[in-house]
Amino acid sequence: MVDGAIDTQSMKILGISAFYHDSAAALLDDGRIVAAAQEERFTRKKHDRDFPSHAIRYCLEAAGCRAADIDMVAFYEKPLLRFDRLLETYLAYAPRGFLQFLKSLPVWLRQKLHLPKEMDDALQGQYQGRYIFIEHHESHAASAFFPSPFDRAAIMTLDGVGEWATASFGTGQGGRIDLSHVIHFPHSLGLLYSAFTYYVGFRVNSGEYKLMGLAPYGEPRFKDLILRELLDLKEDGSFRLNMRYFPYGYRMVMINRAFEKLFEAPARRAETAITQHTMDVAASIQSVTEEIMLRIAKHVHRVTGEKNLVLAGGVALNCVGNGRILRESPFEEIWIQPAAGDAGGALGAALFVWHQLLDRERSTDGRDQQQGSLLGPSFSDPQIKETLDRLDAKYVHFETDQELYRQVADLIGSEKVIGWFQGRMEFGPRALGNRSILGDARSEKMQSVMNLKIKFRESFRPFAPCVLRDKAQDYFDLDPEHESPYMLIVAPVKEDRRLKNQENGQGLKKLDTKRSELPAITHVDYSARIQTVDEQRHPRLFGLMSQFDRRTDCPVVINTSFNIRGEPIVCTPQEAYHCFMATDMDCLVLGNYLLHKDRQAQLQQHHIDRYKGQFSLD
């Protein structure tokens, strides 16, 4: 470089998100996504928010470079703006927010206001370039639009809160994005949903998807109460919350006694019985959330006139709402960033620098640039063999992929539960076929077996189906022109695949009714969170499922993440082996190695100790 000029001929950009939820790092090389990963996968601390030193180290290794080779580092938000919001909020609520202000100030003074030093330390003092700070919702918007398959699209971001913004919309075209409309803190759809997550007894920033899964068991009898008392919702989807019920502006709690009094019951304590009241509350807030998402989407279409929509932010992980936008909004097609939450902000920040700040050209070919979101570490067969030998594991090695696929397809067809570990780890919260647990979707017992004996989680939790892309419309109400490669859209099971049984009970007793030809993946409202599988994005899962389809005439399998409750998705072969040995999984496939549980040495205490205390975590 000369006189501080930036050499854009061969540029590496590192994106970072940290400190609030799911810290992550992502690296671009000449605009191509080389690597991205969440810190939790390396530290084994679920939703780890510490500075992502391990994820950064991985990204550098994946790119074959050192920190000194990085040209620019982008952080996914502007800490000074966030600090400004905190100060103004505490002053607005004074004196009520004073104690919370005193608690938070030391962290800001010690760390968050000194991010360049934090990043210098993580990069071992080797990086000599600039630090760029991108606004939070710009990072979300960039993560949604720039990897999308669209040359132009409307953009919608919804989450808890960034600096000030809690929602935004605008447009993207070519290599530019423009956010024109914003909703500001404290009025937040993400925080509203998190308040109800807390109220029904799940962990905030972790249990929102449980709330969504619980909703179909209840009736939305509190919906009118929410719309009347908790928020003022406009026709365009904009809203204002009634802050009389939400103390999160000045305390580290989401709701107060007035909230509990409004819903005629105290907040449910974690691990206690789930009542019909709990389920009805879940159904009510889910219905309100879907309505807000749909109203905003329709308004965005009216304002922008675009035919395509891209989404990001934590609320974009509400796949039921996404499905309704796809089916009921005027948009022809939608694309959702697979790492829609804060982790994806690391990728968005790097992409924003590349396209928006450096004005680098962007071209589209009808396919997204997310690479199946398989952007994490991978392990070769020799590396897997070394691990298995060190662990004294008993295994069979297959010389060809087709031999392996035939054997595993038969095992799934005989109702065996398979740990499936292949290639690069997924970026984002969903297992997409490389760190997955697979099962037979036709099995009546598979949902309860996998929930209680494999995942050690609540029995009501639904499982998602993987379906071959070209056969999805045979089983689900999904237009043949649409796809859901990242498991972010819920669609109804087709009428001709449903069974005409009478409903058997209410609440959790709904689980006793067999609803379709694929009972293990059909939720109680006849819906399913779909992953469409094609050969380009997820080749090994496609190969296995194609073989399963040939042998069973069924193109659908269960896919759930390779972890147990309270643990991040496994990253390494050793973690996969320990999880396999500590659960009732029948078989484990690591690359082209197959392990049968009944052929292993007796279960060792250290496998149980590895997960001791985890089974009861949210």
C-alpha positions in Angstrom: 0.0 0.0 0.0 1.1 3.6 -0.7 0.2 6.6 1.4 -2.5 4.6 3.2 -4.3 3.7 -0.1 -6.2 0.4 0.0 -5.2 -2.3 -2.5 -8.5 -3.7 -3.7 -7.0 -6.2 -6.2 -6.7 -8.9 -3.6 -8.5 -7.9 -0.5 -9.4 -9.9 2.6 -12.0 -8.5 4.9 -12.8 -9.9 8.4 -16.2 -9.3 9.9 -16.9 -9.6 13.6 -19.9 -9.6 15.9 -19.6 -9.8 19.7 -20.8 -9.1 23.2 -24.6 -9.4 22.9 -25.7 -12.7 21.5 -23.9 -15.4 19.4 -20.5 -13.8 18.7 -19.1 -14.8 15.4 -16.5 -14.1 12.7 -16.6 -14.2 8.9 -14.0 -13.7 6.3 -14.2 -12.5 2.6 -11.5 -13.0 0.1 -12.1 -10.7 -3.0 -15.7 -10.6 -2.0 -16.1 -14.4 -1.8 -17.3 -15.9 1.5 -14.4 -18.0 2.6 -15.4 -18.9 6.2 -17.9 -18.0 8.9 -18.5 -19.5 12.3 -20.0 -18.8 15.8 -17.7 -18.7 18.8 -20.0 -21.1 20.7 -18.9 -24.0 18.4 -15.3 -23.7 19.6 -15.8 -22.8 23.3 -18.8 -25.1 23.8 -20.7 -22.3 25.6 -24.1 -22.0 24.0 -24.7 -18.5 22.6 -21.3 -17.5 23.7 -21.1 -13.6 23.5 -17.5 -13.2 24.4 -15.1 -11.8 21.8 -14.8 -14.5 19.0 -11.1 -15.2 19.2 -11.5 -18.8 18.3 -13.8 -18.1 15.4 -11.4 -15.5 14.1 -8.5 -18.0 14.3 -10.5 -20.5 12.4 -11.4 -18.0 9.6 -7.8 -17.1 9.2 -6.8 -20.8 9.0 -9.5 -21.5 6.5 -8.3 -18.6 4.3 -4.7 -19.7 4.7 -3.6 -16.4 6.0 -2.4 -14.5 9.0 -3.9 -11.5 10.8 -1.2 -9.4 9.1 -2.7 -10.3 5.7 -6.1 -8.9 6.5 -6.9 -5.6 4.7 -9.9 -4.4 6.7 -11.8 -5.4 9.8 -15.5 -4.6 10.1 -17.5 -4.7 13.4 -21.2 -5.3 13.0 -22.4 -2.2 15.0 -21.4 1.2 16.3 -20.6 0.8 20.1 -20.7 4.6 20.7 -24.2 4.8 19.3 -25.4 1.9 21.5 -23.8 3.6 24.5 -25.6 6.8 23.6 -28.9 4.9 23.6 -28.1 3.3 27.0 -27.3 6.7 28.5 -30.4 8.4 27.1 -32.6 5.5 28.2 -31.2 5.5 31.8 -31.7 9.3 31.9 -35.2 9.0 30.6 -36.1 6.5 33.3 -34.1 8.2 36.1 -33.9 7.6 39.0 -35.3 4.0 38.3 -32.5 3.1 35.9 -29.6 4.3 38.1 -28.6 1.0 39.7 -28.7 -0.8 36.3 -26.6 2.0 34.9 -24.0 1.6 37.6 -23.9 -2.2 36.9 -23.4 -1.8 33.2 -20.9 1.1 33.2 -17.8 -0.8 34.2 -18.2 -3.2 31.4 -18.4 -0.4 28.9 -15.5 1.5 30.4 -13.3 -1.6 30.5 -14.2 -3.3 27.2 -17.0 -2.2 24.9 -15.7 1.4 24.5 -12.2 0.1 23.7 -13.0 -2.3 20.9 -10.0 -1.5 18.8 -7.7 -2.6 21.6 -9.9 -5.8 22.1 -9.5 -6.5 18.4 -5.8 -5.7 18.4 -5.4 -8.3 21.2 -7.4 -10.9 19.3 -5.3 -10.4 16.2 -2.1 -10.6 18.2 -1.1 -7.1 17.2 -0.4 -8.2 13.6 -3.2 -6.3 12.0 -2.2 -2.8 10.9 -5.3 -1.7 8.9 -8.5 0.2 9.7 -11.4 -0.8 11.9 -14.7 0.0 10.3 -17.9 0.1 12.4 -21.2 -0.6 10.6 -24.6 0.2 12.1 -26.4 -2.9 13.4 -29.3 -3.0 11.1 -27.1 -2.1 8.1 -25.1 -5.3 8.9 -28.3 -7.3 9.0 -29.5 -5.8 5.8 -26.2 -6.5 4.1 -26.2 -10.1 5.3 -29.7 -10.5 3.8 -29.3 -8.8 0.4 -25.7 -9.2 -0.8 -25.6 -13.1 -0.6 -29.2 -13.4 -1.9 -29.9 -14.5 -5.5 -31.6 -11.2 -6.4 -30.1 -8.3 -8.3 -32.7 -6.1 -6.6 -35.1 -6.6 -3.7 -36.9 -5.0 -0.8 -35.1 -5.5 2.5 -36.7 -6.1 5.9 -34.9 -6.4 9.2 -36.5 -7.2 12.6 -34.8 -8.0 15.9 -34.6 -7.0 19.5 -32.5 -3.8 19.3 -29.2 -2.6 17.8 -28.0 0.8 18.5 -31.4 2.5 18.4 -33.2 0.6 15.6 -35.4 -2.4 16.3 -36.7 -2.8 12.7 -36.0 -1.3 9.3 -36.8 -1.6 5.7 -35.5 -0.3 2.4 -34.2 -1.6 -0.9 -31.1 -3.2 -2.4 -29.9 -3.0 -6.0 -26.7 -4.3 -7.4 -24.0 -3.5 -4.9 -26.0 -0.9 -2.8 -28.5 -1.0 0.0 -30.6 1.8 1.3 -32.6 1.6 4.5 -35.3 4.3 4.4 -37.6 3.5 7.3 -36.8 2.6 10.9 -38.6 1.7 14.2 -36.7 2.8 17.3 -36.2 1.4 20.8 -38.0 0.7 23.1 -40.7 -0.3 20.6 -39.5 -3.7 19.4 -41.1 -6.8 18.0 -38.1 -8.9 19.0 -38.2 -7.7 22.6 -42.0 -8.2 22.7 -41.6 -11.8 21.7 -38.7 -12.2 24.2 -40.9 -10.8 26.9 -43.4 -13.6 26.3 -40.6 -16.1 26.0 -39.7 -15.2 29.5 -43.3 -15.2 30.7 -43.9 -18.8 29.5 -40.7 -20.0 31.3 -38.1 -20.2 28.5 -34.8 -18.5 28.4 -34.6 -15.2 26.6 -32.4 -15.1 23.5 -32.5 -18.9 23.5 -36.0 -20.2 23.9 -38.0 -18.1 21.4 -38.1 -21.1 19.0 -39.6 -23.2 21.8 -42.4 -20.6 22.2 -43.0 -20.8 18.4 -43.2 -24.6 18.6 -45.5 -24.5 21.6 -48.0 -22.1 20.0 -50.0 -24.7 17.9 -51.0 -26.5 21.1 -53.0 -23.5 22.3 -55.7 -21.2 21.2 -55.0 -17.4 20.7 -57.5 -16.3 23.2 -55.3 -13.5 24.5 -54.6 -12.0 21.1 -57.2 -9.2 21.4 -55.9 -8.4 24.9 -52.3 -8.1 23.5 -53.5 -5.8 20.7 -55.6 -3.7 23.0 -53.3 -3.4 26.0 -49.7 -4.1 25.0 -49.3 -2.3 21.7 -50.8 0.1 19.3 -50.5 -1.6 15.9 -51.0 0.4 12.7 -52.2 -0.9 9.4 -48.7 -0.5 7.9 -47.2 -2.8 10.7 -45.6 0.0 12.7 -46.4 -0.1 16.4 -45.7 1.4 19.8 -45.5 -0.7 22.9 -47.2 0.2 26.1 -44.1 0.5 28.3 -46.2 0.3 31.5 -45.8 -3.5 31.2 -42.1 -3.7 30.1 -39.3 -2.6 32.5 -36.5 -3.7 30.2 -35.5 0.0 29.6 -34.3 0.3 33.2 -34.0 -3.2 34.6 -32.6 -6.5 33.5 -36.0 -8.1 33.4 -38.5 -8.3 30.6 -41.9 -8.0 32.3 -43.3 -6.7 35.6 -46.2 -7.5 38.0 -48.6 -5.4 35.9 -47.9 -7.8 33.0 -48.5 -10.9 35.1 -51.7 -9.4 36.5 -52.9 -8.6 32.9 -52.5 -12.3 32.0 -53.9 -13.5 35.3 -51.0 -15.7 36.3 -47.4 -15.3 37.4 -44.6 -16.1 35.0 -44.1 -19.9 34.6 -40.9 -21.1 36.3 -38.6 -23.1 34.1 -39.1 -26.9 34.1 -42.5 -26.7 35.7 -45.6 -28.2 34.1 -46.8 -26.5 30.9 -50.5 -25.6 31.3 -53.2 -24.8 28.9 -52.9 -21.2 29.9 -49.2 -21.3 28.9 -50.0 -22.8 25.5 -52.8 -20.2 24.9 -50.4 -17.4 25.7 -47.9 -18.8 23.3 -50.5 -19.1 20.6 -51.6 -15.6 21.1 -48.2 -13.9 20.9 -47.3 -16.0 17.9 -50.5 -14.9 16.1 -49.8 -11.3 16.9 -46.2 -11.6 15.6 -47.3 -13.2 12.4 -49.8 -10.4 11.9 -47.2 -7.7 12.4 -44.7 -9.4 10.1 -47.3 -9.8 7.4 -48.5 -6.2 7.7 -45.0 -4.9 7.5 -44.2 -7.1 4.5 -47.3 -5.8 2.6 -46.5 -2.2 3.4 -42.9 -2.7 2.3 -44.2 -4.1 -1.0 -46.5 -1.1 -1.5 -43.7 1.4 -0.8 -40.9 -0.2 -2.7 -42.7 -1.9 -5.5 -40.1 -4.7 -5.5 -41.1 -8.3 -6.4 -38.5 -9.9 -4.1 -37.9 -9.6 -0.4 -34.9 -10.4 1.8 -35.0 -10.7 5.6 -32.6 -10.8 8.5 -32.6 -10.1 12.2 -33.6 -12.5 15.0 -37.3 -12.2 14.2 -36.5 -13.6 10.7 -35.9 -16.9 12.4 -39.7 -17.1 13.0 -40.2 -19.5 10.2 -44.0 -19.7 10.7 -44.2 -16.0 10.0 -41.8 -16.4 7.0 -44.1 -19.0 5.6 -47.1 -16.7 5.8 -45.1 -13.9 4.1 -44.2 -16.3 1.3 -47.8 -17.5 0.9 -49.9 -14.4 1.7 -47.8 -11.3 0.8 -47.6 -9.8 -2.7 -43.9 -10.7 -2.9 -43.1 -13.3 -5.6 -40.0 -14.7 -3.8 -38.2 -14.3 -0.4 -34.7 -15.1 0.8 -33.7 -15.2 4.5 -30.2 -15.1 5.8 -29.5 -18.5 7.4 -27.6 -16.9 10.3 -30.3 -14.2 10.6 -29.4 -13.3 14.2 -26.4 -11.4 15.5 -23.9 -14.0 14.2 -24.9 -13.1 10.7 -24.0 -9.5 11.5 -20.4 -10.5 11.2 -20.9 -11.6 7.6 -23.1 -8.6 6.8 -20.5 -6.1 8.1 -17.8 -7.6 5.9 -20.1 -7.6 2.8 -21.2 -4.0 3.6 -17.5 -2.9 3.4 -16.8 -4.8 0.2 -19.9 -3.6 -1.8 -21.1 -0.4 -0.1 -17.9 1.2 1.0 -15.4 -0.1 -1.5 -18.0 0.0 -4.3 -17.1 -3.5 -5.6 -19.3 -4.9 -8.3 -21.9 -7.6 -7.5 -23.4 -10.0 -10.0 -26.1 -12.6 -9.6 -26.8 -15.8 -11.4 -30.1 -16.9 -9.8 -28.4 -18.8 -7.0 -27.5 -17.4 -3.6 -23.9 -17.0 -2.6 -24.2 -18.5 0.9 -22.7 -21.8 -0.3 -25.3 -23.9 1.6 -24.2 -22.0 4.7 -21.5 -24.7 5.0 -18.8 -22.3 6.1 -17.3 -23.8 9.2 -14.5 -26.3 9.9 -14.3 -29.7 8.1 -12.3 -32.8 8.9 -10.8 -35.3 6.4 -11.2 -39.1 6.6 -7.6 -39.5 7.8 -8.3 -36.9 10.6 -11.5 -38.8 11.5 -9.7 -42.1 11.6 -7.0 -40.7 13.9 -9.6 -39.5 16.3 -11.5 -42.8 16.3 -8.4 -44.8 16.8 -7.3 -42.6 19.7 -10.8 -43.2 21.2 -10.6 -46.9 20.7 -13.8 -46.8 18.7 -15.0 -49.7 16.5 -15.9 -48.7 13.0 -16.4 -49.8 9.4 -14.9 -47.7 6.5 -16.6 -47.5 3.1 -14.5 -47.1 0.1 -17.3 -45.4 -2.0 -19.9 -42.9 -1.1 -22.7 -45.0 -2.7 -21.8 -48.0 -0.5 -22.1 -45.8 2.5 -25.4 -44.2 1.4 -27.0 -47.6 0.7 -26.0 -48.9 4.2 -27.2 -45.8 6.0 -30.4 -45.6 4.0 -31.3 -49.1 5.1 -30.5 -48.2 8.8 -32.8 -45.2 8.7 -35.5 -47.3 7.0 -35.2 -49.8 9.9 -35.9 -46.9 12.4 -32.3 -46.4 13.5 -31.3 -42.9 14.7 -28.2 -41.8 12.9 -25.6 -39.1 13.9 -24.5 -37.7 10.5 -21.2 -35.7 10.5 -20.0 -34.6 7.1 -17.9 -31.8 5.5 -18.0 -28.2 6.7 -20.0 -27.2 9.7 -23.1 -25.0 9.2 -23.0 -21.3 9.9 -26.2 -20.3 11.7 -28.5 -22.0 14.2 -29.8 -24.8 11.9 -28.2 -28.1 11.2 -28.5 -28.4 7.4 -27.2 -31.9 6.8 -23.6 -31.8 7.9 -23.9 -31.8 11.7 -27.3 -33.5 11.9 -29.2 -36.3 13.6 -31.3 -38.2 11.0 -34.4 -40.5 11.4 -37.3 -42.0 9.5 -40.1 -39.4 9.1 -42.6 -42.3 8.6 -42.1 -43.7 12.1 -44.8 -43.1 14.6 -42.4 -43.4 17.6 -39.5 -41.3 16.2 -40.6 -37.9 17.5 -40.8 -39.0 21.2 -37.7 -41.2 20.9 -35.6 -38.5 19.5 -36.9 -35.8 21.9 -36.6 -37.8 25.1 -33.7 -40.2 24.5 -31.5 -38.4 22.1 -32.0 -34.6 22.5 -33.2 -34.8 26.2 -35.7 -32.0 25.6 -39.4 -31.3 25.9 -41.7 -33.8 24.2 -43.8 -31.1 22.5 -40.9 -29.9 20.3 -41.5 -30.7 16.6 -38.8 -32.1 14.2 -38.1 -30.7 10.8 -38.2 -32.7 7.6 -35.6 -32.7 4.8 -37.2 -33.3 1.5 -35.6 -33.7 -1.9 -36.1 -30.4 -3.7 -37.8 -31.7 -6.8 -40.3 -33.7 -4.7 -41.2 -31.1 -2.0 -44.5 -30.2 -3.7 -45.6 -33.8 -3.5 -45.7 -33.6 0.3 -46.0 -30.0 1.2 -48.0 -26.9 0.1 -44.9 -25.3 -1.4 -45.0 -23.8 -4.9 -42.7 -25.7 -7.2 -40.9 -22.4 -8.0 -40.1 -21.9 -4.3 -37.5 -23.6 -2.1 -36.4 -23.6 1.5 -32.8 -24.7 1.6 -32.0 -23.2 5.0 -35.0 -24.6 7.0 -36.5 -21.1 7.5 -40.0 -21.6 6.1 -42.9 -23.5 7.5 -45.4 -24.9 5.1 -48.6 -27.1 5.5 -48.5 -30.8 4.8 -50.6 -31.5 1.7 -54.2 -32.5 2.2 -53.8 -35.8 0.4 -50.9 -36.8 2.8 -53.0 -36.1 5.9 -54.9 -38.7 7.8 -58.6 -38.1 8.5 -58.4 -39.1 12.2 -60.5 -37.3 14.8 -58.5 -34.9 17.1 -57.6 -36.7 20.3 -57.7 -34.2 23.2 -56.4 -30.8 23.7 -53.0 -29.2 24.6 -50.1 -31.7 24.7 -52.6 -34.6 24.3 -52.7 -33.5 20.6 -49.4 -35.4 20.3 -51.3 -38.7 20.6 -53.0 -38.2 17.2 -51.3 -39.5 14.1 -51.8 -36.7 11.5 -50.1 -37.8 8.3 -48.1 -40.4 6.4 -45.1 -38.7 8.0 -46.1 -38.5 11.6 -42.6 -37.8 13.0 -42.4 -34.4 11.2 -46.0 -33.3 11.1 -46.8 -30.7 13.8 -50.1 -30.6 15.6 -51.3 -27.9 13.2 -50.4 -30.0 10.1 -47.4 -27.9 9.4 -43.6 -28.6 9.0 -40.5 -26.6 9.0 -39.0 -27.6 5.7 -35.5 -28.0 4.3 -35.4 -28.6 0.6 -32.3 -30.5 -0.4 -30.5 -30.2 -3.7 -27.2 -31.6 -5.0 -25.4 -28.3 -5.4 -25.8 -27.0 -1.8 -25.8 -30.2 0.3 -24.3 -32.9 -1.9 -23.8 -35.7 0.6 -27.2 -35.3 2.3 -28.7 -35.3 -1.2 -26.8 -38.5 -2.1 -28.1 -40.2 1.1 -31.7 -39.1 0.7 -31.7 -40.0 -3.0 -30.7 -43.5 -2.0 -33.3 -43.6 0.8 -36.0 -42.5 -1.7 -35.0 -45.3 -4.1 -35.2 -47.9 -1.4 -38.3 -46.7 0.4 -40.2 -44.5 -2.1 -40.0 -41.7 0.4 -37.9 -38.6 -0.3 -38.3 -37.2 3.3 -36.2 -37.8 6.5 -36.1 -36.1 9.9 -33.2 -33.7 10.3 -32.4 -32.2 13.7 -29.2 -30.6 15.0 -26.4 -32.8 16.2 -26.4 -31.8 19.9 -28.3 -32.3 23.1 -30.3 -29.8 25.0 -28.1 -27.0 26.4 -25.1 -27.8 24.1 -24.1 -26.1 20.9 -24.0 -28.2 17.7 -21.0 -30.4 17.6 -18.0 -29.2 15.7 -15.3 -31.9 15.8 -15.3 -35.7 15.4 -14.5 -36.2 19.1 -17.5 -34.1 20.2 -19.7 -36.1 17.8 -18.4 -39.3 19.2 -19.0 -38.3 22.9 -22.5 -37.1 22.1 -23.2 -40.4 20.3 -22.0 -42.4 23.2 -23.9 -40.4 25.8 -27.2 -40.7 24.1 -29.4 -43.5 22.6 -28.3 -42.8 19.0 -28.0 -46.1 17.2 -25.3 -45.3 14.7 -22.7 -42.6 13.9 -21.4 -41.7 10.5 -18.3 -39.5 10.3 -17.2 -39.0 6.8 -17.1 -42.5 5.3 -16.8 -44.2 8.7 -19.8 -46.0 10.3 -20.1 -46.8 14.0 -22.7 -49.0 15.5 -23.5 -48.3 19.2 -23.9 -52.0 20.0 -20.4 -52.7 18.7 -18.7 -50.1 20.9 -17.0 -50.9 24.2 -19.2 -50.5 27.2 -20.5 -47.0 27.8 -17.7 -45.2 29.7 -18.4 -42.9 32.6 -16.5 -40.1 31.0 -19.0 -39.8 28.1 -21.8 -39.3 30.7 -19.6 -36.8 32.6 -19.0 -34.9 29.4 -22.7 -33.9 29.5 -23.4 -34.1 33.2 -25.8 -31.4 34.2 -26.7 -30.4 30.7 -29.9 -32.4 30.3 -32.0 -30.0 32.4 -30.8 -26.8 30.7 -32.9 -24.6 28.4 
